Amino acid sequence: MTGRSSGVAATVAACGLLLTYVLAVLTPVGQSLDSSAMSAVAAAVTAHGWAVLLLGHLSAATVVVLGAALTALAAALAGARRAWAVALTPVLTVLAAQALKTVLARPALSPATAAVTNSLPSGHVAAVAGVAVAAVLAVDRSLRVTVAVIGTLTVAITGLATVTLEWHRPSDVVAAALLAVAVGALAELLTSRRSGTAERPGERVARRQ
């Protein structure tokens, strides 16, 4: 992505996250539909072993290892600036998810939600989505669409697992994915701006002549 497209992606994703929160958490209808969808998915997917196994393998160590590998790949393919964007994306996505869970409120708009704490965005999905976005940033531009498709499927499966086990509502999954896109796009925007303002060796020589 160019600097401009990265900025647009970050803005759209952030607005989508805010809209998801407002509609699914701050309205009675949204809360009801969100909880009903979670219950319906949990009832429809009766086999839970795969979900427990998948989420059981998600840990801080897993995110660190994958993030380090993607950072090394980005450094080899595109240099230190891109590597910084890749390294920061998973970490900042997870930290932002935890911060938002603390800051955002889930008001009790019905008796059924009176004792429910906020769970948006999902930390598990945020971790996977952060790595997925980092992978898109790490690879060559010609491979980004393919990697994005694989990453989207991985995030969707992870989200399905959390909803199946009733750990999270669908809105928590959507918010986590949008958060990762916003963080990744912002990281690429910041590094591309720094790269764009840096003076190239050839330009320095030409100015001296």
C-alpha positions in Angstrom: 0.0 0.0 0.0 1.0 3.6 -0.6 1.1 6.1 2.2 -2.3 7.5 1.1 -4.0 4.0 0.8 -2.6 3.1 4.2 -4.1 6.1 5.7 -7.5 5.4 4.1 -7.3 1.8 5.3 -6.5 2.8 8.9 -9.4 5.4 8.9 -11.9 3.0 7.4 -11.0 0.2 9.8 -11.1 2.5 12.8 -14.5 3.8 11.8 -15.7 0.3 11.3 -14.5 -0.7 14.8 -16.3 2.3 16.3 -19.5 1.6 14.3 -19.4 -2.1 15.4 -19.1 -1.0 19.0 -22.0 1.5 18.8 -24.4 -0.8 17.0 -23.6 -4.1 18.8 -22.9 -2.8 22.3 -24.7 0.5 22.8 -28.1 -0.4 21.5 -30.6 -2.9 23.0 -31.3 -4.5 19.6 -27.6 -4.8 18.8 -26.9 -6.5 22.2 -29.8 -8.9 21.7 -28.9 -9.9 18.1 -25.2 -10.2 19.0 -25.9 -12.6 22.0 -28.5 -14.5 20.0 -26.0 -15.0 17.2 -23.4 -16.4 19.6 -26.0 -18.8 21.2 -27.1 -19.9 17.7 -23.5 -20.7 16.6 -22.7 -22.5 19.8 -25.9 -24.6 19.4 -25.2 -25.4 15.8 -21.5 -26.4 16.2 -21.8 -29.3 18.6 -18.2 -30.5 18.3 -16.0 -28.2 20.5 -12.8 -30.2 20.7 -11.2 -28.5 17.7 -12.0 -25.1 19.1 -10.5 -25.9 22.5 -7.4 -27.4 20.8 -7.0 -24.4 18.5 -7.4 -21.7 21.2 -5.2 -23.7 23.5 -2.2 -23.3 21.2 -2.6 -19.5 21.1 -0.3 -17.9 23.6 2.0 -14.9 24.0 5.0 -17.2 23.1 3.3 -18.1 19.8 2.7 -14.5 18.9 6.3 -13.6 19.7 7.8 -16.4 17.7 5.6 -15.8 14.6 6.1 -12.0 14.9 9.9 -12.5 15.1 9.9 -14.7 12.1 7.9 -12.3 10.0 10.1 -9.4 11.2 13.2 -11.2 9.9 11.5 -11.9 6.6 10.5 -8.3 6.2 14.0 -7.1 7.0 15.4 -9.4 4.4 12.9 -8.4 1.7 12.3 -4.7 2.4 14.7 -3.4 5.0 14.5 -2.1 8.5 11.7 0.3 8.2 9.2 -2.3 6.9 10.5 -4.7 9.6 9.6 -2.2 12.3 6.0 -2.0 11.0 5.8 -5.8 10.9 7.2 -6.1 14.4 5.0 -3.5 16.0 1.7 -4.7 14.4 1.0 -7.8 16.4 2.2 -6.3 19.7 0.3 -3.1 19.4 -2.8 -4.9 18.3 -2.8 -7.2 21.3 -2.1 -4.2 23.7 -4.8 -2.1 22.1 -7.3 -4.9 22.4 -6.7 -5.2 26.1 -6.8 -1.4 26.5 -10.1 -1.1 24.7 -11.7 -3.9 26.7 -10.8 -1.9 29.8 -11.9 1.5 28.5 -15.1 0.6 26.5 -18.2 0.0 28.6 -21.0 -2.5 28.0 -24.1 -0.9 29.5 -26.8 -3.2 30.8 -29.6 -2.4 28.3 -31.7 -5.4 29.3 -32.0 -7.8 32.3 -30.1 -10.5 30.4 -27.0 -8.3 30.1 -27.0 -6.8 33.6 -24.0 -8.9 34.9 -22.1 -9.1 31.6 -18.7 -7.4 31.4 -17.3 -6.0 28.2 -15.5 -8.5 25.9 -15.0 -6.3 22.8 -12.6 -6.8 21.1 -11.5 -10.4 21.4 -8.0 -10.8 22.6 -7.5 -14.2 21.0 -8.7 -13.0 17.6 -6.7 -9.8 17.9 -3.5 -11.8 18.4 -4.2 -13.9 15.3 -5.4 -11.0 13.3 -2.3 -9.0 14.3 0.0 -11.7 13.0 -2.1 -12.1 9.9 -1.8 -8.4 9.1 1.9 -8.5 9.9 2.3 -11.3 7.4 0.6 -9.3 4.7 3.0 -6.4 5.4 6.1 -8.7 5.4 5.7 -10.3 2.0 6.3 -8.9 -1.4 3.4 -6.9 -2.8 2.7 -9.5 -5.5 1.9 -12.0 -2.7 -0.2 -9.8 -0.5 -3.6 -10.8 -1.8 -2.8 -14.5 -1.4 -1.5 -14.0 2.1 -4.5 -11.8 3.0 -6.9 -14.5 1.9 -5.1 -17.1 4.0 -4.9 -14.7 6.9 -8.6 -13.9 6.7 -9.6 -17.6 6.7 -7.3 -18.1 9.8 -8.9 -15.2 11.6 -12.4 -16.4 10.7 -11.7 -19.9 12.0 -10.3 -18.5 15.2 -13.3 -16.2 15.6 -15.6 -19.1 15.0 -13.8 -21.0 17.8 -14.3 -18.3 20.3 -18.0 -17.9 19.4 -18.6 -21.6 19.5 -17.2 -21.8 23.0 -19.3 -18.7 23.9 -16.1 -16.8 24.9 -17.0 -14.0 22.6 -19.8 -12.6 20.6 -19.6 -12.0 16.8 -19.1 -8.3 17.3 -16.0 -9.0 19.4 -14.5 -11.0 16.5 -15.2 -8.3 13.9 -13.9 -5.5 16.2 -10.6 -7.4 16.8 -10.1 -8.0 13.0 -10.8 -4.3 12.3 -8.4 -3.3 15.1 -5.6 -5.3 13.5 -6.1 -3.7 10.1 -6.1 -0.2 11.6 -2.9 -0.8 13.6 -1.1 -2.5 10.7 -2.2 0.2 8.2 -1.1 2.9 10.6 2.3 1.3 11.2 2.9 1.1 7.5 1.8 4.7 7.0 4.2 5.9 9.7 7.2 3.9 8.3 6.4 4.8 4.7 6.4 8.5 5.6 9.7 8.3 7.3 11.1 6.3 4.3 9.6 8.9 1.9 11.3 11.8 3.7 14.7 10.1 3.8 17.3 11.4 1.4 18.5 8.9 -1.1 22.2 8.6 -1.7 21.8 9.4 -5.3 19.9 12.6 -4.5 22.7 13.7 -2.1 25.3 13.2 -4.8 23.3 15.0 -7.4 22.8 18.0 -5.2 26.5 18.3 -4.5 27.4 18.4 -8.3 
